[in-house]
Amino acid sequence: MEATKTKLVDYRVKNGVATFELTFETANCYTFEMMSEIDAAILQARFDDNVHVIVIRGAGEKFFCAGADINMLKAVTPGFKYYFCLHANETLNRLEQTPKLVIAALNGHCVGGGLEIAMACDLRLARKGAGKLGLPEVSLGVLPGTGGTQRLARLVNKSKAIEIMVTGDLFTFEQGQELGIINRIVDAPNVDGFMDEVQKYAESFCPPNRASKAVGRIKRSVQSGAEVPFESALAIERELQQQLFQSEDAKEGLAAYVEKRKAAFKGA
């Protein structure tokens, strides 16, 4: 297992899964510095052929991430706030468009900008009873400005998204699952047990279990195709399919099917 310790994001790789652990000492809140490290970690995972899945978690057991550091926002200029939000948007867009599956492991409360980070991931797993979700920015007189208004409206219907944001109410992981925000709830005795389950789940999308290149292109087709006209989305799908048809894993998958055996994928 590789490990690289940075100031605010602990980046490590195990069995094809890169884990980003947010480590800010107060509620894993993010600053420009942390978001810059997240951005760098995304690029590191993108370029590493041995990384097939990305998992994002918070340090400790109380918070996944409580959003942007309010003390920082209070101290900086309006111009800094604008570019801070712009950079955060660009970083989460990069995460969303990376053709590798991204899983948010919600080990604790996931509110404000923390939920915005989680919504930029492809799948969200939560530890049962570990925390709550919500976008309470309205109580500060602002809106969820790191993609929250747009991504929430795409995960749930527009009316429900507006209701969640204008009330600013927090809700349970179970309610989040009913809304379609949370994919799975894991009943684990502690955070270590939860993360063990998340690791196993993430590894199920890595070679030899899955054709990880196909997993990544499915993700890319959905994320890119959902934002363009239908005919353009079909063109994206065709191009990605053509890339996969030329892959070694597609040849292996087709051969295994014909030979009635389990495929041994290599991520190539």
PyRosetta script that sets phi, psi and omega in degrees:
from pyrosetta import init, pose_from_sequence

init()
pose = pose_from_sequence("MEATKTKLVDYRVKNGVATFELTFETANCYTFEMMSEIDAAILQARFDDNVHVIVIRGAGEKFFCAGADINMLKAVTPGFKYYFCLHANETLNRLEQTPKLVIAALNGHCVGGGLEIAMACDLRLARKGAGKLGLPEVSLGVLPGTGGTQRLARLVNKSKAIEIMVTGDLFTFEQGQELGIINRIVDAPNVDGFMDEVQKYAESFCPPNRASKAVGRIKRSVQSGAEVPFESALAIERELQQQLFQSEDAKEGLAAYVEKRKAAFKGA")
pose.set_psi(1, 129.0)
pose.set_omega(1, 177.3)
pose.set_phi(2, -87.2)
pose.set_psi(2, 152.1)
pose.set_omega(2, 177.1)
pose.set_phi(3, -146.6)
pose.set_psi(3, 130.3)
pose.set_omega(3, 176.3)
pose.set_phi(4, -129.9)
pose.set_psi(4, 116.6)
pose.set_omega(4, -176.5)
pose.set_phi(5, -94.8)
pose.set_psi(5, 121.7)
pose.set_omega(5, 172.4)
pose.set_phi(6, -110.2)
pose.set_psi(6, -179.3)
pose.set_omega(6, -173.7)
pose.set_phi(7, -69.9)
pose.set_psi(7, -41.5)
pose.set_omega(7, -171.7)
pose.set_phi(8, -123.7)
pose.set_psi(8, -14.9)
pose.set_omega(8, 178.7)
pose.set_phi(9, -130.9)
pose.set_psi(9, 120.1)
pose.set_omega(9, 176.8)
pose.set_phi(10, -90.6)
pose.set_psi(10, 115.5)
pose.set_omega(10, -177.1)
pose.set_phi(11, -106.6)
pose.set_psi(11, 125.1)
pose.set_omega(11, 177.2)
pose.set_phi(12, -146.5)
pose.set_psi(12, 155.8)
pose.set_omega(12, -177.6)
pose.set_phi(13, -126.5)
pose.set_psi(13, 132.4)
pose.set_omega(13, 176.3)
pose.set_phi(14, -144.2)
pose.set_psi(14, 123.7)
pose.set_omega(14, 175.8)
pose.set_phi(15, 50.7)
pose.set_psi(15, 44.2)
pose.set_omega(15, 175.9)
pose.set_phi(16, 85.5)
pose.set_psi(16, -0.1)
pose.set_omega(16, -177.9)
pose.set_phi(17, -112.2)
pose.set_psi(17, 120.6)
pose.set_omega(17, 175.0)
pose.set_phi(18, -93.2)
pose.set_psi(18, 126.6)
pose.set_omega(18, 178.8)
pose.set_phi(19, -109.3)
pose.set_psi(19, 127.9)
pose.set_omega(19, 172.4)
pose.set_phi(20, -103.7)
pose.set_psi(20, 116.9)
pose.set_omega(20, 178.1)
pose.set_phi(21, -108.2)
pose.set_psi(21, 118.0)
pose.set_omega(21, 179.9)
pose.set_phi(22, -76.8)
pose.set_psi(22, 128.2)
pose.set_omega(22, -168.3)
pose.set_phi(23, -126.3)
pose.set_psi(23, 20.5)
pose.set_omega(23, 178.5)
pose.set_phi(24, -63.1)
pose.set_psi(24, 135.3)
pose.set_omega(24, -167.1)
pose.set_phi(25, -68.1)
pose.set_psi(25, -18.5)
pose.set_omega(25, 177.6)
pose.set_phi(26, -114.0)
pose.set_psi(26, 100.9)
pose.set_omega(26, 173.1)
pose.set_phi(27, 60.8)
pose.set_psi(27, 19.6)
pose.set_omega(27, -180.0)
pose.set_phi(28, 54.4)
pose.set_psi(28, 31.4)
pose.set_omega(28, 176.8)
pose.set_phi(29, -65.2)
pose.set_psi(29, 154.6)
pose.set_omega(29, -178.4)
pose.set_phi(30, -109.7)
pose.set_psi(30, 149.0)
pose.set_omega(30, 176.1)
pose.set_phi(31, -121.2)
pose.set_psi(31, 179.8)
pose.set_omega(31, 174.6)
pose.set_phi(32, -60.5)
pose.set_psi(32, -38.7)
pose.set_omega(32, -179.5)
pose.set_phi(33, -63.2)
pose.set_psi(33, -44.0)
pose.set_omega(33, 178.9)
pose.set_phi(34, -66.0)
pose.set_psi(34, -43.3)
pose.set_omega(34, -179.0)
pose.set_phi(35, -63.4)
pose.set_psi(35, -33.1)
pose.set_omega(35, 176.4)
pose.set_phi(36, -65.5)
pose.set_psi(36, -38.4)
pose.set_omega(36, 178.0)
pose.set_phi(37, -70.6)
pose.set_psi(37, -35.6)
pose.set_omega(37, 174.3)
pose.set_phi(38, -61.7)
pose.set_psi(38, -44.5)
pose.set_omega(38, 179.4)
pose.set_phi(39, -58.6)
pose.set_psi(39, -45.9)
pose.set_omega(39, 179.6)
pose.set_phi(40, -64.5)
pose.set_psi(40, -37.6)
pose.set_omega(40, 179.5)
pose.set_phi(41, -66.5)
pose.set_psi(41, -38.4)
pose.set_omega(41, 177.5)
pose.set_phi(42, -59.3)
pose.set_psi(42, -46.8)
pose.set_omega(42, -179.2)
pose.set_phi(43, -65.5)
pose.set_psi(43, -39.4)
pose.set_omega(43, 178.2)
pose.set_phi(44, -60.9)
pose.set_psi(44, -44.2)
pose.set_omega(44, 179.5)
pose.set_phi(45, -68.5)
pose.set_psi(45, -37.3)
pose.set_omega(45, 178.3)
pose.set_phi(46, -57.1)
pose.set_psi(46, -46.8)
pose.set_omega(46, -172.1)
pose.set_phi(47, -83.3)
pose.set_psi(47, -7.7)
pose.set_omega(47, -178.7)
pose.set_phi(48, -90.3)
pose.set_psi(48, 110.3)
pose.set_omega(48, -179.1)
pose.set_phi(49, -65.8)
pose.set_psi(49, -16.2)
pose.set_omega(49, 178.8)
pose.set_phi(50, -88.3)
pose.set_psi(50, -2.8)
pose.set_omega(50, 176.5)
pose.set_phi(51, -101.9)
pose.set_psi(51, 125.3)
pose.set_omega(51, -178.7)
pose.set_phi(52, -116.2)
pose.set_psi(52, -25.1)
pose.set_omega(52, -179.0)
pose.set_phi(53, -138.4)
pose.set_psi(53, 144.8)
pose.set_omega(53, 176.4)
pose.set_phi(54, -114.0)
pose.set_psi(54, 134.7)
pose.set_omega(54, 174.3)
pose.set_phi(55, -119.5)
pose.set_psi(55, 133.0)
pose.set_omega(55, 175.9)
pose.set_phi(56, -115.2)
pose.set_psi(56, 131.3)
pose.set_omega(56, -179.6)
pose.set_phi(57, -141.0)
pose.set_psi(57, 168.7)
pose.set_omega(57, 172.9)
pose.set_phi(58, -103.9)
pose.set_psi(58, 154.5)
pose.set_omega(58, 175.8)
pose.set_phi(59, -72.3)
pose.set_psi(59, 152.7)
pose.set_omega(59, 178.0)
pose.set_phi(60, 77.5)
pose.set_psi(60, -160.1)
pose.set_omega(60, -176.8)
pose.set_phi(61, -129.8)
pose.set_psi(61, 5.0)
pose.set_omega(61, -178.3)
pose.set_phi(62, -99.1)
pose.set_psi(62, -33.1)
pose.set_omega(62, -174.0)
pose.set_phi(63, -135.7)
pose.set_psi(63, 134.4)
pose.set_omega(63, 160.9)
pose.set_phi(64, -73.1)
pose.set_psi(64, -58.4)
pose.set_omega(64, 175.3)
pose.set_phi(65, -169.6)
pose.set_psi(65, 132.6)
pose.set_omega(65, 180.0)
pose.set_phi(66, -97.2)
pose.set_psi(66, 16.8)
pose.set_omega(66, 175.2)
pose.set_phi(67, 95.4)
pose.set_psi(67, -162.7)
pose.set_omega(67, -178.4)
pose.set_phi(68, -69.0)
pose.set_psi(68, 149.4)
pose.set_omega(68, 179.5)
pose.set_phi(69, -69.9)
pose.set_psi(69, 109.5)
pose.set_omega(69, -175.5)
pose.set_phi(70, -63.5)
pose.set_psi(70, -37.8)
pose.set_omega(70, 178.5)
pose.set_phi(71, -61.5)
pose.set_psi(71, -37.8)
pose.set_omega(71, 176.5)
pose.set_phi(72, -65.2)
pose.set_psi(72, -46.1)
pose.set_omega(72, -178.7)
pose.set_phi(73, -63.4)
pose.set_psi(73, -34.4)
pose.set_omega(73, 179.4)
pose.set_phi(74, -67.7)
pose.set_psi(74, -30.2)
pose.set_omega(74, -173.0)
pose.set_phi(75, -89.6)
pose.set_psi(75, -26.0)
pose.set_omega(75, -172.5)
pose.set_phi(76, -88.8)
pose.set_psi(76, 168.6)
pose.set_omega(76, -177.8)
pose.set_phi(77, -78.7)
pose.set_psi(77, 159.4)
pose.set_omega(77, 175.2)
pose.set_phi(78, -56.4)
pose.set_psi(78, -36.3)
pose.set_omega(78, 178.0)
pose.set_phi(79, -63.2)
pose.set_psi(79, -41.5)
pose.set_omega(79, 177.8)
pose.set_phi(80, -63.8)
pose.set_psi(80, -41.9)
pose.set_omega(80, 179.8)
pose.set_phi(81, -59.5)
pose.set_psi(81, -41.1)
pose.set_omega(81, -179.8)
pose.set_phi(82, -61.7)
pose.set_psi(82, -49.5)
pose.set_omega(82, -178.1)
pose.set_phi(83, -71.3)
pose.set_psi(83, -28.5)
pose.set_omega(83, 173.9)
pose.set_phi(84, -61.5)
pose.set_psi(84, -46.8)
pose.set_omega(84, 178.7)
pose.set_phi(85, -66.7)
pose.set_psi(85, -39.2)
pose.set_omega(85, 179.2)
pose.set_phi(86, -62.6)
pose.set_psi(86, -45.3)
pose.set_omega(86, 179.7)
pose.set_phi(87, -65.0)
pose.set_psi(87, -39.7)
pose.set_omega(87, 177.9)
pose.set_phi(88, -62.5)
pose.set_psi(88, -41.3)
pose.set_omega(88, 175.5)
pose.set_phi(89, -58.9)
pose.set_psi(89, -46.5)
pose.set_omega(89, -178.2)
pose.set_phi(90, -63.6)
pose.set_psi(90, -39.5)
pose.set_omega(90, -180.0)
pose.set_phi(91, -65.0)
pose.set_psi(91, -47.1)
pose.set_omega(91, -178.8)
pose.set_phi(92, -69.7)
pose.set_psi(92, -31.2)
pose.set_omega(92, 173.9)
pose.set_phi(93, -64.8)
pose.set_psi(93, -39.7)
pose.set_omega(93, 178.1)
pose.set_phi(94, -62.8)
pose.set_psi(94, -41.5)
pose.set_omega(94, 177.4)
pose.set_phi(95, -61.7)
pose.set_psi(95, -45.5)
pose.set_omega(95, -176.7)
pose.set_phi(96, -66.2)
pose.set_psi(96, -31.2)
pose.set_omega(96, -176.7)
pose.set_phi(97, -95.0)
pose.set_psi(97, -4.9)
pose.set_omega(97, 177.1)
pose.set_phi(98, -67.6)
pose.set_psi(98, 125.3)
pose.set_omega(98, -175.6)
pose.set_phi(99, -77.7)
pose.set_psi(99, 48.2)
pose.set_omega(99, 172.6)
pose.set_phi(100, -136.8)
pose.set_psi(100, 140.8)
pose.set_omega(100, -177.2)
pose.set_phi(101, -62.1)
pose.set_psi(101, 135.0)
pose.set_omega(101, -180.0)
pose.set_phi(102, -120.4)
pose.set_psi(102, 125.8)
pose.set_omega(102, -177.9)
pose.set_phi(103, -117.1)
pose.set_psi(103, 127.8)
pose.set_omega(103, 172.3)
pose.set_phi(104, -91.8)
pose.set_psi(104, 123.4)
pose.set_omega(104, 178.3)
pose.set_phi(105, -102.2)
pose.set_psi(105, 101.6)
pose.set_omega(105, -173.9)
pose.set_phi(106, -85.8)
pose.set_psi(106, 93.2)
pose.set_omega(106, -176.9)
pose.set_phi(107, -88.3)
pose.set_psi(107, -3.4)
pose.set_omega(107, -179.1)
pose.set_phi(108, -168.1)
pose.set_psi(108, -163.4)
pose.set_omega(108, -178.0)
pose.set_phi(109, -54.2)
pose.set_psi(109, 139.9)
pose.set_omega(109, -177.7)
pose.set_phi(110, -134.4)
pose.set_psi(110, 89.9)
pose.set_omega(110, -172.5)
pose.set_phi(111, -130.6)
pose.set_psi(111, 161.0)
pose.set_omega(111, 178.1)
pose.set_phi(112, 56.2)
pose.set_psi(112, -131.2)
pose.set_omega(112, 179.7)
pose.set_phi(113, -62.6)
pose.set_psi(113, -21.3)
pose.set_omega(113, 175.1)
pose.set_phi(114, -64.2)
pose.set_psi(114, -42.0)
pose.set_omega(114, 176.9)
pose.set_phi(115, -68.4)
pose.set_psi(115, -32.2)
pose.set_omega(115, 177.4)
pose.set_phi(116, -65.2)
pose.set_psi(116, -39.0)
pose.set_omega(116, 174.2)
pose.set_phi(117, -63.0)
pose.set_psi(117, -46.2)
pose.set_omega(117, -178.1)
pose.set_phi(118, -61.9)
pose.set_psi(118, -37.7)
pose.set_omega(118, -179.5)
pose.set_phi(119, -71.1)
pose.set_psi(119, -19.5)
pose.set_omega(119, 175.3)
pose.set_phi(120, -80.3)
pose.set_psi(120, -10.5)
pose.set_omega(120, 174.4)
pose.set_phi(121, -82.2)
pose.set_psi(121, 164.0)
pose.set_omega(121, -176.8)
pose.set_phi(122, -81.9)
pose.set_psi(122, -37.5)
pose.set_omega(122, -179.0)
pose.set_phi(123, -133.3)
pose.set_psi(123, 149.4)
pose.set_omega(123, 179.6)
pose.set_phi(124, -128.8)
pose.set_psi(124, 117.3)
pose.set_omega(124, 175.3)
pose.set_phi(125, -108.1)
pose.set_psi(125, 138.2)
pose.set_omega(125, -176.9)
pose.set_phi(126, -127.8)
pose.set_psi(126, 143.5)
pose.set_omega(126, 175.3)
pose.set_phi(127, -80.3)
pose.set_psi(127, 126.1)
pose.set_omega(127, -176.3)
pose.set_phi(128, -54.9)
pose.set_psi(128, 128.1)
pose.set_omega(128, 175.5)
pose.set_phi(129, 72.7)
pose.set_psi(129, 9.8)
pose.set_omega(129, -173.1)
pose.set_phi(130, -87.4)
pose.set_psi(130, -12.3)
pose.set_omega(130, -177.8)
pose.set_phi(131, 174.6)
pose.set_psi(131, -168.0)
pose.set_omega(131, -179.5)
pose.set_phi(132, -129.7)
pose.set_psi(132, 165.0)
pose.set_omega(132, 178.7)
pose.set_phi(133, -114.4)
pose.set_psi(133, 161.0)
pose.set_omega(133, 172.8)
pose.set_phi(134, 161.1)
pose.set_psi(134, 161.8)
pose.set_omega(134, 175.3)
pose.set_phi(135, -124.1)
pose.set_psi(135, 83.4)
pose.set_omega(135, -173.3)
pose.set_phi(136, -90.1)
pose.set_psi(136, 19.8)
pose.set_omega(136, -175.1)
pose.set_phi(137, -57.9)
pose.set_psi(137, -27.7)
pose.set_omega(137, -178.6)
pose.set_phi(138, -59.2)
pose.set_psi(138, -28.6)
pose.set_omega(138, 179.4)
pose.set_phi(139, -69.1)
pose.set_psi(139, -16.0)
pose.set_omega(139, 176.3)
pose.set_phi(140, -99.0)
pose.set_psi(140, 1.7)
pose.set_omega(140, -179.5)
pose.set_phi(141, 81.0)
pose.set_psi(141, 18.0)
pose.set_omega(141, 179.6)
pose.set_phi(142, -132.1)
pose.set_psi(142, -179.5)
pose.set_omega(142, 177.7)
pose.set_phi(143, -112.8)
pose.set_psi(143, 164.9)
pose.set_omega(143, 175.0)
pose.set_phi(144, -66.4)
pose.set_psi(144, 102.6)
pose.set_omega(144, -167.6)
pose.set_phi(145, -102.5)
pose.set_psi(145, 18.8)
pose.set_omega(145, 176.6)
pose.set_phi(146, -120.7)
pose.set_psi(146, 45.5)
pose.set_omega(146, 178.3)
pose.set_phi(147, 91.1)
pose.set_psi(147, 0.6)
pose.set_omega(147, -174.8)
pose.set_phi(148, -63.0)
pose.set_psi(148, -43.3)
pose.set_omega(148, -178.1)
pose.set_phi(149, -65.0)
pose.set_psi(149, -30.8)
pose.set_omega(149, -176.7)
pose.set_phi(150, -87.3)
pose.set_psi(150, -44.2)
pose.set_omega(150, -177.2)
pose.set_phi(151, -72.0)
pose.set_psi(151, -37.8)
pose.set_omega(151, 179.1)
pose.set_phi(152, -64.1)
pose.set_psi(152, -40.2)
pose.set_omega(152, 179.4)
pose.set_phi(153, -65.0)
pose.set_psi(153, -24.0)
pose.set_omega(153, 177.8)
pose.set_phi(154, -85.7)
pose.set_psi(154, -24.4)
pose.set_omega(154, 178.1)
pose.set_phi(155, -83.8)
pose.set_psi(155, -38.2)
pose.set_omega(155, 176.9)
pose.set_phi(156, -120.6)
pose.set_psi(156, 179.5)
pose.set_omega(156, 178.7)
pose.set_phi(157, -76.3)
pose.set_psi(157, 161.6)
pose.set_omega(157, -173.9)
pose.set_phi(158, -58.6)
pose.set_psi(158, -43.1)
pose.set_omega(158, -177.8)
pose.set_phi(159, -63.3)
pose.set_psi(159, -44.1)
pose.set_omega(159, 179.4)
pose.set_phi(160, -66.4)
pose.set_psi(160, -39.1)
pose.set_omega(160, 178.4)
pose.set_phi(161, -61.2)
pose.set_psi(161, -44.0)
pose.set_omega(161, 178.3)
pose.set_phi(162, -62.1)
pose.set_psi(162, -44.2)
pose.set_omega(162, 179.8)
pose.set_phi(163, -59.3)
pose.set_psi(163, -45.9)
pose.set_omega(163, -179.3)
pose.set_phi(164, -59.8)
pose.set_psi(164, -41.3)
pose.set_omega(164, -174.6)
pose.set_phi(165, -81.4)
pose.set_psi(165, -35.4)
pose.set_omega(165, -178.8)
pose.set_phi(166, -78.0)
pose.set_psi(166, -25.5)
pose.set_omega(166, 174.4)
pose.set_phi(167, -82.7)
pose.set_psi(167, -32.3)
pose.set_omega(167, -177.5)
pose.set_phi(168, 70.7)
pose.set_psi(168, 13.8)
pose.set_omega(168, -177.0)
pose.set_phi(169, -68.9)
pose.set_psi(169, 148.5)
pose.set_omega(169, 172.8)
pose.set_phi(170, -95.0)
pose.set_psi(170, 151.1)
pose.set_omega(170, -178.5)
pose.set_phi(171, -142.6)
pose.set_psi(171, 162.6)
pose.set_omega(171, -174.3)
pose.set_phi(172, -76.0)
pose.set_psi(172, 165.0)
pose.set_omega(172, 175.3)
pose.set_phi(173, -61.5)
pose.set_psi(173, -35.8)
pose.set_omega(173, 179.1)
pose.set_phi(174, -63.5)
pose.set_psi(174, -41.9)
pose.set_omega(174, 176.4)
pose.set_phi(175, -65.6)
pose.set_psi(175, -36.8)
pose.set_omega(175, 176.8)
pose.set_phi(176, -63.3)
pose.set_psi(176, -36.0)
pose.set_omega(176, 177.3)
pose.set_phi(177, -67.9)
pose.set_psi(177, -40.1)
pose.set_omega(177, 177.8)
pose.set_phi(178, -62.4)
pose.set_psi(178, -33.5)
pose.set_omega(178, 179.9)
pose.set_phi(179, -79.2)
pose.set_psi(179, -15.1)
pose.set_omega(179, -178.3)
pose.set_phi(180, 93.2)
pose.set_psi(180, 10.9)
pose.set_omega(180, 178.4)
pose.set_phi(181, -83.9)
pose.set_psi(181, -41.5)
pose.set_omega(181, 178.7)
pose.set_phi(182, -97.1)
pose.set_psi(182, 133.0)
pose.set_omega(182, 178.8)
pose.set_phi(183, -84.6)
pose.set_psi(183, -44.3)
pose.set_omega(183, -177.1)
pose.set_phi(184, -143.6)
pose.set_psi(184, 145.1)
pose.set_omega(184, 172.6)
pose.set_phi(185, -113.2)
pose.set_psi(185, 127.4)
pose.set_omega(185, -176.6)
pose.set_phi(186, -107.1)
pose.set_psi(186, 124.4)
pose.set_omega(186, 178.2)
pose.set_phi(187, -89.4)
pose.set_psi(187, 100.1)
pose.set_omega(187, -177.9)
pose.set_phi(188, -127.2)
pose.set_psi(188, 145.4)
pose.set_omega(188, -176.2)
pose.set_phi(189, -68.2)
pose.set_psi(189, -24.7)
pose.set_omega(189, -178.7)
pose.set_phi(190, -156.8)
pose.set_psi(190, 176.7)
pose.set_omega(190, -177.4)
pose.set_phi(191, -64.7)
pose.set_psi(191, -39.5)
pose.set_omega(191, 179.5)
pose.set_phi(192, -60.7)
pose.set_psi(192, -42.7)
pose.set_omega(192, 177.7)
pose.set_phi(193, -64.4)
pose.set_psi(193, -39.9)
pose.set_omega(193, 177.2)
pose.set_phi(194, -61.3)
pose.set_psi(194, -47.6)
pose.set_omega(194, -178.1)
pose.set_phi(195, -67.4)
pose.set_psi(195, -30.3)
pose.set_omega(195, 174.0)
pose.set_phi(196, -62.1)
pose.set_psi(196, -41.6)
pose.set_omega(196, 179.1)
pose.set_phi(197, -67.7)
pose.set_psi(197, -39.8)
pose.set_omega(197, 178.0)
pose.set_phi(198, -63.2)
pose.set_psi(198, -41.9)
pose.set_omega(198, 179.6)
pose.set_phi(199, -61.6)
pose.set_psi(199, -45.0)
pose.set_omega(199, 178.4)
pose.set_phi(200, -60.8)
pose.set_psi(200, -43.1)
pose.set_omega(200, -180.0)
pose.set_phi(201, -63.5)
pose.set_psi(201, -45.0)
pose.set_omega(201, 179.9)
pose.set_phi(202, -62.7)
pose.set_psi(202, -41.1)
pose.set_omega(202, -179.3)
pose.set_phi(203, -65.4)
pose.set_psi(203, -23.2)
pose.set_omega(203, 179.1)
pose.set_phi(204, -66.6)
pose.set_psi(204, -15.4)
pose.set_omega(204, 178.1)
pose.set_phi(205, -100.7)
pose.set_psi(205, 6.4)
pose.set_omega(205, 179.7)
pose.set_phi(206, -103.5)
pose.set_psi(206, 158.6)
pose.set_omega(206, 172.5)
pose.set_phi(207, -61.9)
pose.set_psi(207, 147.1)
pose.set_omega(207, 3.0)
pose.set_phi(208, -88.0)
pose.set_psi(208, 4.1)
pose.set_omega(208, -175.0)
pose.set_phi(209, -70.7)
pose.set_psi(209, -41.2)
pose.set_omega(209, -178.8)
pose.set_phi(210, -133.6)
pose.set_psi(210, 156.5)
pose.set_omega(210, 171.4)
pose.set_phi(211, -79.5)
pose.set_psi(211, 93.4)
pose.set_omega(211, -171.4)
pose.set_phi(212, -63.2)
pose.set_psi(212, -29.3)
pose.set_omega(212, 177.0)
pose.set_phi(213, -65.3)
pose.set_psi(213, -38.9)
pose.set_omega(213, 176.7)
pose.set_phi(214, -67.0)
pose.set_psi(214, -41.2)
pose.set_omega(214, 176.9)
pose.set_phi(215, -57.5)
pose.set_psi(215, -47.1)
pose.set_omega(215, -179.4)
pose.set_phi(216, -64.5)
pose.set_psi(216, -37.9)
pose.set_omega(216, -179.3)
pose.set_phi(217, -74.5)
pose.set_psi(217, -31.8)
pose.set_omega(217, 172.8)
pose.set_phi(218, -60.6)
pose.set_psi(218, -47.9)
pose.set_omega(218, 177.7)
pose.set_phi(219, -56.7)
pose.set_psi(219, -47.7)
pose.set_omega(219, -176.7)
pose.set_phi(220, -65.6)
pose.set_psi(220, -38.3)
pose.set_omega(220, 180.0)
pose.set_phi(221, -64.3)
pose.set_psi(221, -41.9)
pose.set_omega(221, 179.6)
pose.set_phi(222, -69.4)
pose.set_psi(222, -49.2)
pose.set_omega(222, -175.8)
pose.set_phi(223, -64.0)
pose.set_psi(223, -41.9)
pose.set_omega(223, 179.7)
pose.set_phi(224, -79.1)
pose.set_psi(224, -41.8)
pose.set_omega(224, -175.7)
pose.set_phi(225, -67.2)
pose.set_psi(225, -29.7)
pose.set_omega(225, -178.3)
pose.set_phi(226, -68.0)
pose.set_psi(226, -16.5)
pose.set_omega(226, -174.3)
pose.set_phi(227, -104.6)
pose.set_psi(227, 5.0)
pose.set_omega(227, -178.3)
pose.set_phi(228, -129.1)
pose.set_psi(228, 166.2)
pose.set_omega(228, 177.4)
pose.set_phi(229, -56.6)
pose.set_psi(229, 154.3)
pose.set_omega(229, -172.6)
pose.set_phi(230, -56.7)
pose.set_psi(230, -44.8)
pose.set_omega(230, -179.5)
pose.set_phi(231, -63.3)
pose.set_psi(231, -37.6)
pose.set_omega(231, 177.0)
pose.set_phi(232, -67.7)
pose.set_psi(232, -36.5)
pose.set_omega(232, 177.9)
pose.set_phi(233, -64.0)
pose.set_psi(233, -39.8)
pose.set_omega(233, 177.2)
pose.set_phi(234, -64.3)
pose.set_psi(234, -35.4)
pose.set_omega(234, 177.7)
pose.set_phi(235, -65.8)
pose.set_psi(235, -41.6)
pose.set_omega(235, 175.8)
pose.set_phi(236, -59.8)
pose.set_psi(236, -46.0)
pose.set_omega(236, 179.8)
pose.set_phi(237, -58.6)
pose.set_psi(237, -45.1)
pose.set_omega(237, -179.2)
pose.set_phi(238, -62.6)
pose.set_psi(238, -42.8)
pose.set_omega(238, -178.3)
pose.set_phi(239, -65.2)
pose.set_psi(239, -42.2)
pose.set_omega(239, 178.6)
pose.set_phi(240, -66.9)
pose.set_psi(240, -38.0)
pose.set_omega(240, 177.0)
pose.set_phi(241, -62.9)
pose.set_psi(241, -40.5)
pose.set_omega(241, 179.1)
pose.set_phi(242, -62.9)
pose.set_psi(242, -38.8)
pose.set_omega(242, 175.6)
pose.set_phi(243, -60.2)
pose.set_psi(243, -42.3)
pose.set_omega(243, -178.0)
pose.set_phi(244, -69.8)
pose.set_psi(244, -37.2)
pose.set_omega(244, 178.8)
pose.set_phi(245, -58.5)
pose.set_psi(245, -27.0)
pose.set_omega(245, -179.1)
pose.set_phi(246, -89.9)
pose.set_psi(246, 0.0)
pose.set_omega(246, -175.9)
pose.set_phi(247, -84.9)
pose.set_psi(247, 155.7)
pose.set_omega(247, 177.1)
pose.set_phi(248, -65.3)
pose.set_psi(248, -35.4)
pose.set_omega(248, -178.7)
pose.set_phi(249, -67.4)
pose.set_psi(249, -33.3)
pose.set_omega(249, 176.5)
pose.set_phi(250, -66.4)
pose.set_psi(250, -40.5)
pose.set_omega(250, 177.6)
pose.set_phi(251, -62.6)
pose.set_psi(251, -42.1)
pose.set_omega(251, 179.7)
pose.set_phi(252, -66.9)
pose.set_psi(252, -41.2)
pose.set_omega(252, -179.4)
pose.set_phi(253, -64.3)
pose.set_psi(253, -42.8)
pose.set_omega(253, 178.8)
pose.set_phi(254, -67.4)
pose.set_psi(254, -41.2)
pose.set_omega(254, 179.9)
pose.set_phi(255, -65.3)
pose.set_psi(255, -41.6)
pose.set_omega(255, -179.4)
pose.set_phi(256, -64.1)
pose.set_psi(256, -37.4)
pose.set_omega(256, 179.0)
pose.set_phi(257, -63.9)
pose.set_psi(257, -46.4)
pose.set_omega(257, -178.8)
pose.set_phi(258, -65.6)
pose.set_psi(258, -38.7)
pose.set_omega(258, -177.2)
pose.set_phi(259, -86.2)
pose.set_psi(259, 1.6)
pose.set_omega(259, 177.6)
pose.set_phi(260, 56.2)
pose.set_psi(260, 49.6)
pose.set_omega(260, 176.6)
pose.set_phi(261, -135.6)
pose.set_psi(261, 168.4)
pose.set_omega(261, 178.9)
pose.set_phi(262, -78.5)
pose.set_psi(262, 132.6)
pose.set_omega(262, -179.5)
pose.set_phi(263, -71.4)
pose.set_psi(263, 145.5)
pose.set_omega(263, 174.8)
pose.set_phi(264, -115.0)
pose.set_psi(264, 92.3)
pose.set_omega(264, -174.9)
pose.set_phi(265, -79.0)
pose.set_psi(265, 152.9)
pose.set_omega(265, -177.5)
pose.set_phi(266, -121.8)
pose.set_psi(266, -2.2)
pose.set_omega(266, -178.4)
pose.set_phi(267, 74.1)
pose.set_psi(267, 25.4)
pose.set_omega(267, -176.7)
pose.set_phi(268, -125.9)
pose.dump_pdb("model.pdb")
